[in-house]
Amino acid sequence: TIYGPRGIAKSLQEILSGQMQHDYFPVRLGDMTSKTKYQGLCEDMEKGFWLEGDISTDCDHPTSSIKVTSKYLNHSVLTLGYKLEEFAQVPLSSTSNQLFRRKKRGVSMAYITDHEPFDHALANGGFTPRDPRKPNCTADQYHVQFFEDVDILVHDCQYLFSEYAPGSPTSKEYWGHSTVEYVVEVAFYANVKQLLLFHHDPQRSDDQMDDLLIYARELAVKLEEKCGGDKENVRLKVDAAKEGDTYDLDPYVFLDENDVSIDGDVSESNGESIHHANDDVSPPRSVNTGQQCVLLGFYESASGPIRDMLESTDNSPKVEVLQSRDELLHFAEQNHPSVIVLDNLLFGCTGFEFCKVIRTEMGEWGKNVPMLVIACPGEGQRARLTAERLNLDDFIQGPYSPSYLFTRIQVSLLRMPLRWRRAPLAENESERLATLQSAGLLDSLPEERFDRITRLAKAMFKVPISLVSLVDEDRQWFKSNQGLAGATETPRDYAFCSHAILTDDIMVVPDALQDERFADNPLVEGSPNIRFYAGCPIKASSCEDGSNKMPIGTLCVIDSKPRDLSEDERRALKDFGAMIEQELELSND
């Protein structure tokens, strides 16, 4: 059986099959002769699933049972970390193995393959353990909580902070990997017994690895001294994982006679959990395959498009659509949905009032469940501050596309950060839109005076795409298009240009895959596979005050390869933008 993260659009088998069709792995999945079962997993830090064999009747040498729990990691693609905890399956009778109890042993490990600090500032240290008196915790504290007290932690630490170098031209930010400084610190505060540094940078030599290990151990000593410990007796042992190493853990150390796991249907006897050997479902045994659930509290929004998109995917979640406060609260309390999406206007309350009840009255699930609220027209900064106080995953303002909401729900189901940010509306959005409409360019025929400029820009910057894009209320429309054959517009929340019109200077995105605003954007993940973007705002005289200029769109150049612009190229792009503005002024005359 192969266990791995369950995606939204593809099954685990489809993902592996796609990876194994490349030239570097010529053996296709279908060529494998073994009978393989695929088990897609989601984040499950509580119940998990069990890996166990036949139950021995020998009470002195009980059979091992491994509990596996999982947590989503902060990586550029969907990735799970795993924790394995060993239990003993102790038969209640020396003559029968049909009834048994599980006793927890002092053996556990966590395997964190690819993970970057959620707060990038922690890459150089500074982690603060969670205050148990406070109900909420940071994403990094939540990460550390997963591997607290394990015997061995295998954790990705590809870089030193000097190599991670946030903000530098060679920065490794958003590459999805940790630093030695971060990993040693979180392992220490998690009370890990032994840390194995893992996912080494392939460019390191053996000597460099030795130096890195010495540095990591020195960090552990400093942390011990900082906390008042003995530097000669450091609690955290640090080593570097290397091929062929074996680490033995004492398999028969019972921590607590009464520390037993409750899994599936059990009978209670004298305070102990009694398991029937045939109760577990096979194959695989006791795996949590429960369907995820999305609760939509839609009063004004149309639920049909997003419901259809969610239900058309592989491993589709259950989708429940309700409108009233009482129905929503009852369903949430009874079913604990995986994600909640609400209009901020419902029957009986606002979306914010509903979220407050969930956060304060429904226990640990309510404190952590992802919630998204769709703003009512006219709601502004005050509503956004309320959303922040309620720790909402998103407060969606302005026109949005079903694709954006679908992607937002996807990443919430997977508990991953969304690397696609919709641009905020301009402060003078109404005046800006009125100016755009008065220009008379929207949905007009192509004009050579604009096409001439985009052709020149495409040739000068040696890019495949150059556009004059006009940012309308819910779309960007292309007045001139070089390189996007057949395309006339995209939804506004796809548009890089909706960000570019908010600045007076040109906006340059050297590599969209490394930019938190755009990495998950459909125009980056799919055609035309944008990696480089540079846009110069195009302004027109305001229809309300002729002396004021309003940004109505951009002249932009786009490439499918990362790059940057020199100072001369930036000036040239501004010059091309000025030429577009001159044509607009001639039109008004």
Secondary structure, 3 states (H helix, E strand, C coil): CEEEECCCCCCHHHHHHHHCCCCCCCCCHHHCCCCCCEEEECCEEEEEEEEECCCCCCCCCCEEEEEEEEEECCCCCCCEEEEEEEEEEEECCCCCCCEEEEEEEEEEEEEECCCCCCCHHHHHCCCCCCCCCCCCCCHHHHHHHHCCCCCEEEEECCECHHHHCCCCCCCCCCCCCCEHHHHHHHHHHCCCCEEEEECCCCCCCHHHHHHHHHHHHHHHHHHHHHCCCCCCCCCCEEEECCCCCCCCCCCCCECCCCCCCCCCCEEEECCEEEEECCCCCCCCCCCCCCCCEEEEECCCCCCHHHHHHHHCCCCCCEEEEECEHHHHHHHHHHHCCCEEEEECCEECECHHHHHHHHHHHCHHHHHHCCEEEECCCCCCHHHHHHHHHCCCCEEECCCCCHHHHHHHHHHHHCCCCCCCCCCCCCCCHHHHHHHHHHHCCCCCCCCHHHHHHHHHHHHHHCCCEEEEEEECCCEEEEEEEECCCCCCEEEHHHCCHHHHCCCCCCEEECCHHHCCCCCCCHHHHCCCCCCEEEEEEEEEECCCCCCCEEEEEEEEEEECCCCCCCHHHHHHHHHHHHHHHHHHHHHHC
